[in-house]
Each structure stands twice: as structure tokens, then as C-alpha cells.
Amino acid sequence: MTRRARYAQHAPDVFRTMLAFSQAPAKGLDPVVGELVKIRASQINHCAFCLDMHVKDARKAGESDERIDLLAAWEEAGDLYSEKERAALALTEAVTLLTDGFVPDEVYARAAEHFDEAELSHLVGAIVAINAWNRFNVAFRTPPGARA
């Protein structure tokens, strides 16, 4: 695939706003959960640029290869992920795949069992932000390892 445009150069105000938007929820979220959410949404959205970035970030932060490798099949991975992480991943999938319907009440309730309202707000913010980044990078065909 050929890269289409360098959106950060052509719309720097949009890029800076996106950076600020994605940094805000990270301040109120466990960094491990944050990286798992970013990787899982990027897998669903087929965003090679974001997958490359966040897999590397997760590894630098100490995440195991096993947990990264099995993230696409987290539901079948037994107790490899905590209940809190599994709730965050279920919510990530529901918010990312809105075309399948609304976020089911049971998915939201499961997340609410593990995250207080502030954490849940930050979690949804992080999910929305990575989905937005995925859409920018997929639309402009930003290659892995490239600068936006």
C-alpha cells in the first residue's frame, strides 16, 4: 500500500488536538490496561501503524510476549488476563464495533464492577481516542514505524 498523505504536516492543529485528546484519559488509567486496549482496538481496526507502536510500547513497559501474542484471543486465554483487564477488553470490543449494535448493558456493567466512574470515563476516553487514531492511520495508510 502507498501512503496517501502526512496528516500531521497538513493538519497540525488536528494532530495536536488528537495528541491532547489521547493523553488526557491516559492520566487516569492503569498503563497496562491502556496498552492492552490500544493493541486490541488496533487489531480490530487493522491499523498496522498503531499495532506496531503500541506492541513496542507494551514490551518496553514490561508486558510479556505471551500476553501480547494472545491478545486477539483473550477470551480463550484462560486466566492470562485479570478480570479487570478482561472487562476492559470486552468494553473495548463493544465500543470499537458499534456497527454490531449498542454497547450491551452486561458489558458496561462488567466494566463498572472493576472501574469506578472516573476510571471508566478515562477507559472509554482511551478507547475512543485509539479508535480515532486508527481511523486516521488506516485512512492515510500510515506504514508501521513511520512518523504520522
N, CA, C and O atoms as a GROMACS GRO file, in nm:
protein
  592
    1MET      N    1   0.084  -0.118   0.000
    1MET     CA    2   0.000   0.000   0.000
    1MET      C    3   0.089   0.125   0.000
    1MET      O    4   0.196   0.128   0.060
    2THR      N    5   0.041   0.224  -0.068
    2THR     CA    6   0.114   0.350  -0.076
    2THR      C    7   0.055   0.450   0.024
    2THR      O    8  -0.067   0.467   0.032
    3ARG      N    9   0.142   0.513   0.097
    3ARG     CA   10   0.099   0.616   0.191
    3ARG      C   11   0.028   0.727   0.115
    3ARG      O   12   0.073   0.768   0.008
    4ARG      N   13  -0.082   0.775   0.169
    4ARG     CA   14  -0.162   0.874   0.100
    4ARG      C   15  -0.121   1.016   0.133
    4ARG      O   16  -0.104   1.098   0.042
    5ALA      N   17  -0.103   1.047   0.259
    5ALA     CA   18  -0.067   1.184   0.299
    5ALA      C   19  -0.010   1.180   0.439
    5ALA      O   20  -0.029   1.084   0.514
    6ARG      N   21   0.059   1.284   0.474
    6ARG     CA   22   0.113   1.301   0.609
    6ARG      C   23   0.022   1.401   0.682
    6ARG      O   24   0.045   1.522   0.683
    7TYR      N   25  -0.082   1.346   0.742
    7TYR     CA   26  -0.185   1.431   0.802
    7TYR      C   27  -0.131   1.523   0.910
    7TYR      O   28  -0.182   1.633   0.926
    8ALA      N   29  -0.030   1.481   0.984
    8ALA     CA   30   0.026   1.566   1.090
    8ALA      C   31   0.087   1.693   1.032
    8ALA      O   32   0.083   1.799   1.095
    9GLN      N   33   0.144   1.683   0.914
    9GLN     CA   34   0.204   1.801   0.849
    9GLN      C   35   0.098   1.890   0.786
    9GLN      O   36   0.110   2.012   0.788
   10HIS      N   37  -0.006   1.829   0.732
   10HIS     CA   38  -0.108   1.905   0.658
   10HIS      C   39  -0.219   1.959   0.747
   10HIS      O   40  -0.291   2.051   0.709
   11ALA      N   41  -0.234   1.900   0.864
   11ALA     CA   42  -0.336   1.947   0.960
   11ALA      C   43  -0.276   1.943   1.100
   11ALA      O   44  -0.324   1.867   1.186
   12PRO      N   45  -0.173   2.023   1.125
   12PRO     CA   46  -0.104   2.016   1.255
   12PRO      C   47  -0.195   2.048   1.373
   12PRO      O   48  -0.176   1.994   1.482
   13ASP      N   49  -0.294   2.134   1.353
   13ASP     CA   50  -0.386   2.166   1.462
   13ASP      C   51  -0.471   2.043   1.498
   13ASP      O   52  -0.498   2.020   1.616
   14VAL      N   53  -0.511   1.967   1.399
   14VAL     CA   54  -0.587   1.844   1.424
   14VAL      C   55  -0.498   1.743   1.495
   14VAL      O   56  -0.540   1.680   1.592
   15PHE      N   57  -0.376   1.729   1.448
   15PHE     CA   58  -0.281   1.636   1.510
   15PHE      C   59  -0.255   1.671   1.656
   15PHE      O   60  -0.258   1.583   1.742
   16ARG      N   61  -0.229   1.798   1.684
   16ARG     CA   62  -0.204   1.840   1.823
   16ARG      C   63  -0.327   1.817   1.911
   16ARG      O   64  -0.315   1.776   2.027
   17THR      N   65  -0.445   1.842   1.855
   17THR     CA   66  -0.569   1.819   1.931
   17THR      C   67  -0.586   1.670   1.960
   17THR      O   68  -0.627   1.633   2.070
   18MET      N   69  -0.556   1.586   1.862
   18MET     CA   70  -0.564   1.442   1.883
   18MET      C   71  -0.466   1.396   1.991
   18MET      O   72  -0.499   1.313   2.075
   19LEU      N   73  -0.344   1.451   1.987
   19LEU     CA   74  -0.246   1.416   2.091
   19LEU      C   75  -0.298   1.451   2.229
   19LEU      O   76  -0.292   1.370   2.321
   20ALA      N   77  -0.349   1.572   2.242
   20ALA     CA   78  -0.402   1.615   2.372
   20ALA      C   79  -0.519   1.528   2.415
   20ALA      O   80  -0.530   1.490   2.531
   21PHE      N   81  -0.607   1.496   2.319
   21PHE     CA   82  -0.724   1.414   2.349
   21PHE      C   83  -0.681   1.274   2.394
   21PHE      O   84  -0.741   1.219   2.487
   22SER      N   85  -0.581   1.216   2.331
   22SER     CA   86  -0.541   1.081   2.369
   22SER      C   87  -0.458   1.077   2.497
   22SER      O   88  -0.454   0.975   2.565
   23GLN      N   89  -0.392   1.187   2.531
   23GLN     CA   90  -0.313   1.192   2.654
   23GLN      C   91  -0.400   1.211   2.778
   23GLN      O   92  -0.366   1.162   2.886
   24ALA      N   93  -0.511   1.280   2.764
   24ALA     CA   94  -0.596   1.310   2.879
   24ALA      C   95  -0.649   1.184   2.949
   24ALA      O   96  -0.635   1.174   3.071
   25PRO      N   97  -0.708   1.087   2.879
   25PRO     CA   98  -0.759   0.969   2.951
   25PRO      C   99  -0.648   0.882   3.008
   25PRO      O  100  -0.669   0.810   3.106
   26ALA      N  101  -0.530   0.888   2.949
   26ALA     CA  102  -0.419   0.804   2.998
   26ALA      C  103  -0.379   0.841   3.140
   26ALA      O  104  -0.327   0.757   3.213
   27LYS      N  105  -0.402   0.966   3.179
   27LYS     CA  106  -0.365   1.011   3.314
   27LYS      C  107  -0.447   0.944   3.424
   27LYS      O  108  -0.405   0.941   3.539
   28GLY      N  109  -0.564   0.891   3.388
   28GLY     CA  110  -0.650   0.830   3.489
   28GLY      C  111  -0.670   0.681   3.468
   28GLY      O  112  -0.768   0.624   3.516
   29LEU      N  113  -0.576   0.617   3.397
   29LEU     CA  114  -0.594   0.477   3.361
   29LEU      C  115  -0.465   0.399   3.387
   29LEU      O  116  -0.355   0.449   3.362
   30ASP      N  117  -0.478   0.279   3.437
   30ASP     CA  118  -0.364   0.190   3.456
   30ASP      C  119  -0.293   0.174   3.321
   30ASP      O  120  -0.358   0.138   3.223
   31PRO      N  121  -0.163   0.200   3.314
   31PRO     CA  122  -0.091   0.195   3.186
   31PRO      C  123  -0.096   0.058   3.118
   31PRO      O  124  -0.097   0.051   2.995
   32VAL      N  125  -0.100  -0.049   3.194
   32VAL     CA  126  -0.108  -0.183   3.135
   32VAL      C  127  -0.242  -0.199   3.065
   32VAL      O  128  -0.247  -0.245   2.950
   33VAL      N  129  -0.350  -0.161   3.132
   33VAL     CA  130  -0.483  -0.168   3.071
   33VAL      C  131  -0.486  -0.079   2.948
   33VAL      O  132  -0.541  -0.117   2.845
   34GLY      N  133  -0.428   0.039   2.959
   34GLY     CA  134  -0.426   0.132   2.846
   34GLY      C  135  -0.361   0.073   2.723
   34GLY      O  136  -0.414   0.086   2.612
   35GLU      N  137  -0.246   0.007   2.741
   35GLU     CA  138  -0.178  -0.054   2.625
   35GLU      C  139  -0.256  -0.172   2.569
   35GLU      O  140  -0.264  -0.189   2.448
   36LEU      N  141  -0.314  -0.254   2.656
   36LEU     CA  142  -0.395  -0.366   2.608
   36LEU      C  143  -0.512  -0.317   2.525
   36LEU      O  144  -0.543  -0.374   2.420
   37VAL      N  145  -0.577  -0.212   2.570
   37VAL     CA  146  -0.690  -0.153   2.498
   37VAL      C  147  -0.645  -0.100   2.362
   37VAL      O  148  -0.712  -0.123   2.261
   38LYS      N  149  -0.533  -0.030   2.359
   38LYS     CA  150  -0.483   0.025   2.233
   38LYS      C  151  -0.448  -0.085   2.134
   38LYS      O  152  -0.478  -0.074   2.015
   39ILE      N  153  -0.385  -0.190   2.183
   39ILE     CA  154  -0.349  -0.301   2.094
   39ILE      C  155  -0.475  -0.370   2.043
   39ILE      O  156  -0.488  -0.396   1.923
   40ARG      N  157  -0.569  -0.399   2.133
   40ARG     CA  158  -0.689  -0.474   2.091
   40ARG      C  159  -0.772  -0.394   1.991
   40ARG      O  160  -0.815  -0.450   1.890
   41ALA      N  161  -0.795  -0.267   2.014
   41ALA     CA  162  -0.872  -0.186   1.919
   41ALA      C  163  -0.798  -0.180   1.785
   41ALA      O  164  -0.861  -0.187   1.679
   42SER      N  165  -0.668  -0.167   1.790
   42SER     CA  166  -0.589  -0.159   1.666
   42SER      C  167  -0.592  -0.290   1.590
   42SER      O  168  -0.587  -0.290   1.467
   43GLN      N  169  -0.599  -0.402   1.660
   43GLN     CA  170  -0.615  -0.532   1.592
   43GLN      C  171  -0.748  -0.535   1.519
   43GLN      O  172  -0.754  -0.572   1.401
   44ILE      N  173  -0.854  -0.497   1.587
   44ILE     CA  174  -0.988  -0.499   1.528
   44ILE      C  175  -0.994  -0.407   1.406
   44ILE      O  176  -1.054  -0.442   1.304
   45ASN      N  177  -0.932  -0.291   1.416
   45ASN     CA  178  -0.938  -0.190   1.309
   45ASN      C  179  -0.830  -0.210   1.203
   45ASN      O  180  -0.820  -0.131   1.108
   46HIS      N  181  -0.749  -0.313   1.218
   46HIS     CA  182  -0.643  -0.344   1.119
   46HIS      C  183  -0.547  -0.228   1.099
   46HIS      O  184  -0.508  -0.198   0.986
   47CYS      N  185  -0.509  -0.163   1.208
   47CYS     CA  186  -0.418  -0.049   1.199
   47CYS      C  187  -0.275  -0.095   1.230
   47CYS      O  188  -0.235  -0.104   1.346
   48ALA      N  189  -0.200  -0.122   1.124
   48ALA     CA  190  -0.063  -0.172   1.141
   48ALA      C  191   0.026  -0.069   1.209
   48ALA      O  192   0.111  -0.106   1.291
   49PHE      N  193   0.008   0.059   1.177
   49PHE     CA  194   0.089   0.164   1.239
   49PHE      C  195   0.070   0.163   1.390
   49PHE      O  196   0.168   0.161   1.465
   50CYS      N  197  -0.054   0.164   1.436
   50CYS     CA  198  -0.082   0.167   1.580
   50CYS      C  199  -0.043   0.036   1.649
   50CYS      O  200   0.006   0.038   1.762
   51LEU      N  201  -0.064  -0.076   1.582
   51LEU     CA  202  -0.022  -0.204   1.639
   51LEU      C  203   0.128  -0.205   1.662
   51LEU      O  204   0.176  -0.242   1.769
   52ASP      N  205   0.202  -0.165   1.562
   52ASP     CA  206   0.348  -0.161   1.573
   52ASP      C  207   0.389  -0.072   1.691
   52ASP      O  208   0.472  -0.112   1.772
   53MET      N  209   0.333   0.046   1.700
   53MET     CA  210   0.368   0.140   1.805
   53MET      C  211   0.334   0.085   1.944
   53MET      O  212   0.418   0.087   2.034
   54HIS      N  213   0.212   0.037   1.962
   54HIS     CA  214   0.166   0.000   2.095
   54HIS      C  215   0.218  -0.136   2.141
   54HIS      O  216   0.232  -0.159   2.261
   55VAL      N  217   0.247  -0.226   2.049
   55VAL     CA  218   0.313  -0.350   2.088
   55VAL      C  219   0.453  -0.318   2.139
   55VAL      O  220   0.497  -0.373   2.241
   56LYS      N  221   0.523  -0.230   2.069
   56LYS     CA  222   0.657  -0.190   2.115
   56LYS      C  223   0.649  -0.119   2.250
   56LYS      O  224   0.730  -0.146   2.339
   57ASP      N  225   0.552  -0.029   2.265
   57ASP     CA  226   0.536   0.042   2.393
   57ASP      C  227   0.506  -0.056   2.506
   57ASP      O  228   0.560  -0.042   2.616
   58ALA      N  229   0.420  -0.153   2.480
   58ALA     CA  230   0.383  -0.251   2.582
   58ALA      C  231   0.505  -0.334   2.622
   58ALA      O  232   0.526  -0.362   2.741
   59ARG      N  233   0.584  -0.374   2.525
   59ARG     CA  234   0.704  -0.453   2.556
   59ARG      C  235   0.803  -0.370   2.637
   59ARG      O  236   0.863  -0.420   2.733
   60LYS      N  237   0.820  -0.243   2.599
   60LYS     CA  238   0.911  -0.156   2.674
   60LYS      C  239   0.864  -0.140   2.818
   60LYS      O  240   0.945  -0.126   2.910
   61ALA      N  241   0.733  -0.142   2.838
   61ALA     CA  242   0.676  -0.127   2.972
   61ALA      C  243   0.678  -0.258   3.051
   61ALA      O  244   0.635  -0.262   3.166
   62GLY      N  245   0.729  -0.365   2.988
   62GLY     CA  246   0.742  -0.491   3.060
   62GLY      C  247   0.635  -0.594   3.030
   62GLY      O  248   0.632  -0.700   3.093
   63GLU      N  249   0.546  -0.565   2.936
   63GLU     CA  250   0.441  -0.661   2.902
   63GLU      C  251   0.504  -0.785   2.838
   63GLU      O  252   0.600  -0.773   2.761
   64SER      N  253   0.452  -0.903   2.870
   64SER     CA  254   0.509  -1.027   2.818
   64SER      C  255   0.467  -1.052   2.673
   64SER      O  256   0.360  -1.010   2.630
   65ASP      N  257   0.554  -1.121   2.601
   65ASP     CA  258   0.523  -1.158   2.462
   65ASP      C  259   0.398  -1.245   2.459
   65ASP      O  260   0.315  -1.232   2.369
   66GLU      N  261   0.385  -1.335   2.557
   66GLU     CA  262   0.269  -1.425   2.559
   66GLU      C  263   0.138  -1.348   2.566
   66GLU      O  264   0.044  -1.378   2.492
   67ARG      N  265   0.131  -1.250   2.654
   67ARG     CA  266   0.007  -1.172   2.667
   67ARG      C  267  -0.020  -1.089   2.543
   67ARG      O  268  -0.135  -1.073   2.502
   68ILE      N  269   0.084  -1.035   2.483
   68ILE     CA  270   0.066  -0.958   2.359
   68ILE      C  271   0.023  -1.052   2.246
   68ILE      O  272  -0.069  -1.020   2.171
   69ASP      N  273   0.090  -1.165   2.234
   69ASP     CA  274   0.061  -1.259   2.126
   69ASP      C  275  -0.080  -1.316   2.133
   69ASP      O  276  -0.142  -1.341   2.030
   70LEU      N  277  -0.131  -1.336   2.253
   70LEU     CA  278  -0.263  -1.398   2.269
   70LEU      C  279  -0.377  -1.297   2.284
   70LEU      O  280  -0.492  -1.336   2.306
   71LEU      N  281  -0.347  -1.170   2.273
   71LEU     CA  282  -0.449  -1.068   2.297
   71LEU      C  283  -0.568  -1.078   2.202
   71LEU      O  284  -0.681  -1.051   2.242
   72ALA      N  285  -0.544  -1.116   2.078
   72ALA     CA  286  -0.655  -1.129   1.983
   72ALA      C  287  -0.753  -1.238   2.025
   72ALA      O  288  -0.869  -1.238   1.983
   73ALA      N  289  -0.706  -1.331   2.108
   73ALA     CA  290  -0.791  -1.441   2.157
   73ALA      C  291  -0.803  -1.437   2.309
   73ALA      O  292  -0.805  -1.541   2.374
   74TRP      N  293  -0.811  -1.318   2.365
   74TRP     CA  294  -0.811  -1.300   2.510
   74TRP      C  295  -0.920  -1.380   2.580
   74TRP      O  296  -0.900  -1.427   2.691
   75GLU      N  297  -1.035  -1.395   2.516
   75GLU     CA  298  -1.146  -1.467   2.581
   75GLU      C  299  -1.114  -1.615   2.601
   75GLU      O  300  -1.166  -1.679   2.693
   76GLU      N  301  -1.030  -1.669   2.515
   76GLU     CA  302  -0.994  -1.810   2.523
   76GLU      C  303  -0.861  -1.833   2.595
   76GLU      O  304  -0.815  -1.947   2.604
   77ALA      N  305  -0.800  -1.727   2.645
   77ALA     CA  306  -0.666  -1.736   2.703
   77ALA      C  307  -0.666  -1.770   2.852
   77ALA      O  308  -0.566  -1.749   2.921
   78GLY      N  309  -0.776  -1.823   2.902
   78GLY     CA  310  -0.782  -1.863   3.042
   78GLY      C  311  -0.761  -1.745   3.135
   78GLY      O  312  -0.819  -1.639   3.117
   79ASP      N  313  -0.677  -1.765   3.236
   79ASP     CA  314  -0.655  -1.661   3.336
   79ASP      C  315  -0.530  -1.577   3.305
   79ASP      O  316  -0.473  -1.516   3.396
   80LEU      N  317  -0.490  -1.573   3.179
   80LEU     CA  318  -0.373  -1.495   3.140
   80LEU      C  319  -0.396  -1.346   3.164
   80LEU      O  320  -0.302  -1.271   3.190
   81TYR      N  321  -0.522  -1.304   3.154
   81TYR     CA  322  -0.559  -1.164   3.179
   81TYR      C  323  -0.647  -1.160   3.303
   81TYR      O  324  -0.728  -1.250   3.326
   82SER      N  325  -0.630  -1.055   3.382
   82SER     CA  326  -0.712  -1.041   3.503
   82SER      C  327  -0.857  -1.013   3.466
   82SER      O  328  -0.887  -0.978   3.352
   83GLU      N  329  -0.945  -1.030   3.562
   83GLU     CA  330  -1.086  -1.000   3.537
   83GLU      C  331  -1.104  -0.852   3.499
   83GLU      O  332  -1.186  -0.820   3.413
   84LYS      N  333  -1.028  -0.765   3.561
   84LYS     CA  334  -1.035  -0.622   3.529
   84LYS      C  335  -0.991  -0.598   3.384
   84LYS      O  336  -1.056  -0.524   3.310
   85GLU      N  337  -0.882  -0.663   3.343
   85GLU     CA  338  -0.835  -0.648   3.205
   85GLU      C  339  -0.936  -0.707   3.107
   85GLU      O  340  -0.959  -0.650   3.000
   86ARG      N  341  -0.996  -0.820   3.142
   86ARG     CA  342  -1.095  -0.883   3.055
   86ARG      C  343  -1.219  -0.794   3.040
   86ARG      O  344  -1.278  -0.785   2.932
   87ALA      N  345  -1.257  -0.728   3.147
   87ALA     CA  346  -1.371  -0.636   3.139
   87ALA      C  347  -1.337  -0.517   3.049
   87ALA      O  348  -1.421  -0.473   2.970
   88ALA      N  349  -1.215  -0.467   3.060
   88ALA     CA  350  -1.172  -0.355   2.974
   88ALA      C  351  -1.166  -0.398   2.828
   88ALA      O  352  -1.203  -0.321   2.739
   89LEU      N  353  -1.120  -0.519   2.803
   89LEU     CA  354  -1.112  -0.568   2.665
   89LEU      C  355  -1.251  -0.590   2.606
   89LEU      O  356  -1.274  -0.561   2.488
   90ALA      N  357  -1.343  -0.642   2.686
   90ALA     CA  358  -1.481  -0.659   2.638
   90ALA      C  359  -1.543  -0.523   2.603
   90ALA      O  360  -1.611  -0.510   2.502
   91LEU      N  361  -1.519  -0.424   2.689
   91LEU     CA  362  -1.572  -0.290   2.661
   91LEU      C  363  -1.505  -0.231   2.537
   91LEU      O  364  -1.571  -0.166   2.456
   92THR      N  365  -1.376  -0.254   2.521
   92THR     CA  366  -1.305  -0.208   2.402
   92THR      C  367  -1.369  -0.263   2.276
   92THR      O  368  -1.392  -0.190   2.180
   93GLU      N  369  -1.396  -0.392   2.277
   93GLU     CA  370  -1.457  -0.452   2.159
   93GLU      C  371  -1.597  -0.397   2.133
   93GLU      O  372  -1.632  -0.371   2.018
   94ALA      N  373  -1.675  -0.378   2.237
   94ALA     CA  374  -1.811  -0.326   2.220
   94ALA      C  375  -1.811  -0.184   2.166
   94ALA      O  376  -1.889  -0.150   2.077
   95VAL      N  377  -1.723  -0.099   2.219
   95VAL     CA  378  -1.717   0.040   2.173
   95VAL      C  379  -1.658   0.048   2.032
   95VAL      O  380  -1.702   0.129   1.951
   96THR      N  381  -1.560  -0.036   2.003
   96THR     CA  382  -1.496  -0.035   1.872
   96THR      C  383  -1.589  -0.087   1.764
   96THR      O  384  -1.588  -0.038   1.652
   97LEU      N  385  -1.669  -0.185   1.797
   97LEU     CA  386  -1.757  -0.249   1.699
   97LEU      C  387  -1.901  -0.200   1.713
   97LEU      O  388  -1.993  -0.281   1.720
   98LEU      N  389  -1.920  -0.071   1.716
   98LEU     CA  390  -2.055  -0.016   1.733
   98LEU      C  391  -2.150  -0.055   1.620
   98LEU      O  392  -2.272  -0.052   1.639
   99THR      N  393  -2.097  -0.092   1.505
   99THR     CA  394  -2.184  -0.134   1.396
   99THR      C  395  -2.257  -0.264   1.430
   99THR      O  396  -2.356  -0.298   1.365
  100ASP      N  397  -2.209  -0.337   1.531
  100ASP     CA  398  -2.278  -0.458   1.576
  100ASP      C  399  -2.395  -0.426   1.668
  100ASP      O  400  -2.468  -0.516   1.709
  101GLY      N  401  -2.414  -0.300   1.702
  101GLY     CA  402  -2.522  -0.259   1.791
  101GLY      C  403  -2.467  -0.169   1.900
  101GLY      O  404  -2.353  -0.123   1.892
  102PHE      N  405  -2.547  -0.146   2.000
  102PHE     CA  406  -2.505  -0.061   2.111
  102PHE      C  407  -2.410  -0.136   2.202
  102PHE      O  408  -2.394  -0.258   2.190
  103VAL      N  409  -2.347  -0.064   2.293
  103VAL     CA  410  -2.265  -0.128   2.395
  103VAL      C  411  -2.363  -0.201   2.489
  103VAL      O  412  -2.443  -0.136   2.557
  104PRO      N  413  -2.356  -0.333   2.493
  104PRO     CA  414  -2.453  -0.407   2.575
  104PRO      C  415  -2.444  -0.371   2.724
  104PRO      O  416  -2.336  -0.344   2.776
  105ASP      N  417  -2.558  -0.372   2.789
  105ASP     CA  418  -2.563  -0.340   2.931
  105ASP      C  419  -2.472  -0.431   3.013
  105ASP      O  420  -2.406  -0.385   3.106
  106GLU      N  421  -2.468  -0.560   2.980
  106GLU     CA  422  -2.387  -0.653   3.058
  106GLU      C  423  -2.238  -0.625   3.042
  106GLU      O  424  -2.161  -0.648   3.135
  107VAL      N  425  -2.195  -0.577   2.925
  107VAL     CA  426  -2.054  -0.543   2.904
  107VAL      C  427  -2.019  -0.419   2.987
  107VAL      O  428  -1.915  -0.415   3.052
  108TYR      N  429  -2.106  -0.320   2.984
  108TYR     CA  430  -2.083  -0.199   3.061
  108TYR      C  431  -2.083  -0.231   3.211
  108TYR      O  432  -1.996  -0.185   3.286
  109ALA      N  433  -2.180  -0.310   3.254
  109ALA     CA  434  -2.190  -0.345   3.397
  109ALA      C  435  -2.067  -0.422   3.443
  109ALA      O  436  -2.018  -0.402   3.554
  110ARG      N  437  -2.017  -0.511   3.359
  110ARG     CA  438  -1.896  -0.586   3.393
  110ARG      C  439  -1.778  -0.492   3.414
  110ARG      O  440  -1.701  -0.507   3.509
  111ALA      N  441  -1.764  -0.394   3.324
  111ALA     CA  442  -1.656  -0.296   3.339
  111ALA      C  443  -1.676  -0.213   3.466
  111ALA      O  444  -1.581  -0.183   3.538
  112ALA      N  445  -1.800  -0.176   3.492
  112ALA     CA  446  -1.831  -0.093   3.610
  112ALA      C  447  -1.802  -0.166   3.741
  112ALA      O  448  -1.785  -0.102   3.845
  113GLU      N  449  -1.795  -0.299   3.738
  113GLU     CA  450  -1.759  -0.375   3.857
  113GLU      C  451  -1.610  -0.358   3.891
  113GLU      O  452  -1.571  -0.375   4.007
  114HIS      N  453  -1.529  -0.325   3.792
  114HIS     CA  454  -1.384  -0.319   3.811
  114HIS      C  455  -1.326  -0.179   3.805
  114HIS      O  456  -1.212  -0.157   3.848
  115PHE      N  457  -1.403  -0.084   3.753
  115PHE     CA  458  -1.356   0.054   3.737
  115PHE      C  459  -1.457   0.147   3.802
  115PHE      O  460  -1.577   0.135   3.779
  116ASP      N  461  -1.409   0.242   3.884
  116ASP     CA  462  -1.502   0.340   3.936
  116ASP      C  463  -1.543   0.434   3.822
  116ASP      O  464  -1.492   0.422   3.711
  117GLU      N  465  -1.634   0.526   3.849
  117GLU     CA  466  -1.687   0.610   3.741
  117GLU      C  467  -1.580   0.694   3.674
  117GLU      O  468  -1.584   0.714   3.552
  118ALA      N  469  -1.485   0.745   3.750
  118ALA     CA  470  -1.376   0.825   3.691
  118ALA      C  471  -1.288   0.737   3.603
  118ALA      O  472  -1.254   0.774   3.491
  119GLU      N  473  -1.251   0.618   3.655
  119GLU     CA  474  -1.168   0.527   3.576
  119GLU      C  475  -1.242   0.481   3.450
  119GLU      O  476  -1.182   0.471   3.343
  120LEU      N  477  -1.369   0.455   3.464
  120LEU     CA  478  -1.450   0.411   3.350
  120LEU      C  479  -1.458   0.521   3.244
  120LEU      O  480  -1.453   0.493   3.124
  121SER      N  481  -1.469   0.644   3.289
  121SER     CA  482  -1.471   0.757   3.195
  121SER      C  483  -1.337   0.769   3.122
  121SER      O  484  -1.334   0.794   3.002
  122HIS      N  485  -1.228   0.750   3.196
  122HIS     CA  486  -1.096   0.752   3.132
  122HIS      C  487  -1.078   0.634   3.037
  122HIS      O  488  -1.021   0.649   2.929
  123LEU      N  489  -1.128   0.518   3.076
  123LEU     CA  490  -1.118   0.400   2.992
  123LEU      C  491  -1.192   0.421   2.859
  123LEU      O  492  -1.136   0.395   2.753
  124VAL      N  493  -1.315   0.468   2.866
  124VAL     CA  494  -1.390   0.494   2.743
  124VAL      C  495  -1.320   0.602   2.660
  124VAL      O  496  -1.315   0.593   2.538
  125GLY      N  497  -1.266   0.704   2.726
  125GLY     CA  498  -1.190   0.806   2.654
  125GLY      C  499  -1.071   0.747   2.581
  125GLY      O  500  -1.045   0.785   2.466
  126ALA      N  501  -1.000   0.655   2.645
  126ALA     CA  502  -0.885   0.590   2.581
  126ALA      C  503  -0.929   0.504   2.463
  126ALA      O  504  -0.861   0.501   2.360
  127ILE      N  505  -1.041   0.435   2.477
  127ILE     CA  506  -1.094   0.352   2.368
  127ILE      C  507  -1.133   0.440   2.250
  127ILE      O  508  -1.101   0.408   2.135
  128VAL      N  509  -1.202   0.549   2.277
  128VAL     CA  510  -1.243   0.641   2.170
  128VAL      C  511  -1.120   0.701   2.102
  128VAL      O  512  -1.115   0.711   1.980
  129ALA      N  513  -1.021   0.740   2.181
  129ALA     CA  514  -0.900   0.802   2.125
  129ALA      C  515  -0.825   0.706   2.033
  129ALA      O  516  -0.786   0.745   1.923
  130ILE      N  517  -0.804   0.581   2.075
  130ILE     CA  518  -0.730   0.489   1.988
  130ILE      C  519  -0.809   0.457   1.863
  130ILE      O  520  -0.751   0.440   1.756
  131ASN      N  521  -0.940   0.450   1.875
  131ASN     CA  522  -1.021   0.429   1.755
  131ASN      C  523  -1.006   0.544   1.657
  131ASN      O  524  -1.001   0.523   1.536
  132ALA      N  525  -0.999   0.666   1.709
  132ALA     CA  526  -0.978   0.783   1.621
  132ALA      C  527  -0.840   0.776   1.555
  132ALA      O  528  -0.828   0.798   1.434
  133TRP      N  529  -0.737   0.746   1.634
  133TRP     CA  530  -0.603   0.731   1.576
  133TRP      C  531  -0.600   0.622   1.470
  133TRP      O  532  -0.540   0.639   1.364
  134ASN      N  533  -0.666   0.508   1.498
  134ASN     CA  534  -0.671   0.400   1.400
  134ASN      C  535  -0.731   0.449   1.268
  134ASN      O  536  -0.682   0.416   1.160
  135ARG      N  537  -0.836   0.526   1.278
  135ARG     CA  538  -0.904   0.573   1.157
  135ARG      C  539  -0.817   0.670   1.077
  135ARG      O  540  -0.816   0.664   0.954
  136PHE      N  541  -0.745   0.758   1.145
  136PHE     CA  542  -0.652   0.846   1.075
  136PHE      C  543  -0.547   0.764   1.001
  136PHE      O  544  -0.524   0.783   0.881
  137ASN      N  545  -0.484   0.672   1.073
  137ASN     CA  546  -0.372   0.599   1.016
  137ASN      C  547  -0.413   0.499   0.909
  137ASN      O  548  -0.338   0.476   0.814
  138VAL      N  549  -0.530   0.438   0.923
  138VAL     CA  550  -0.579   0.348   0.819
  138VAL      C  551  -0.620   0.430   0.696
  138VAL      O  552  -0.588   0.392   0.583
  139ALA      N  553  -0.689   0.541   0.717
  139ALA     CA  554  -0.734   0.624   0.604
  139ALA      C  555  -0.617   0.678   0.522
  139ALA      O  556  -0.624   0.684   0.399
  140PHE      N  557  -0.509   0.716   0.591
  140PHE     CA  558  -0.393   0.773   0.522
  140PHE      C  559  -0.284   0.669   0.494
  140PHE      O  560  -0.178   0.702   0.441
  141ARG      N  561  -0.312   0.543   0.530
  141ARG     CA  562  -0.219   0.432   0.506
  141ARG      C  563  -0.080   0.460   0.562
  141ARG      O  564   0.021   0.442   0.495
  142THR      N  565  -0.078   0.504   0.687
  142THR     CA  566   0.048   0.531   0.753
  142THR      C  567   0.118   0.398   0.780
  142THR      O  568   0.063   0.314   0.851
  143PRO      N  569   0.236   0.377   0.726
  143PRO     CA  570   0.304   0.248   0.743
  143PRO      C  571   0.359   0.230   0.885
  143PRO      O  572   0.390   0.329   0.952
  144PRO      N  573   0.373   0.106   0.930
  144PRO     CA  574   0.433   0.082   1.061
  144PRO      C  575   0.571   0.147   1.071
  144PRO      O  576   0.652   0.143   0.978
  145GLY      N  577   0.595   0.206   1.186
  145GLY     CA  578   0.726   0.267   1.211
  145GLY      C  579   0.743   0.406   1.154
  145GLY      O  580   0.843   0.472   1.182
  146ALA      N  581   0.649   0.451   1.072
  146ALA     CA  582   0.660   0.584   1.012
  146ALA      C  583   0.617   0.691   1.111
  146ALA      O  584   0.556   0.661   1.214
  147ARG      N  585   0.650   0.812   1.081
  147ARG     CA  586   0.600   0.925   1.160
  147ARG      C  587   0.470   0.970   1.096
  147ARG      O  588   0.458   0.975   0.974
  148ALA      N  589   0.373   1.003   1.181
  148ALA     CA  590   0.242   1.046   1.130
  148ALA      C  591   0.258   1.170   1.047
  148ALA      O  592   0.160   1.222   0.994
   0.00000   0.00000   0.00000
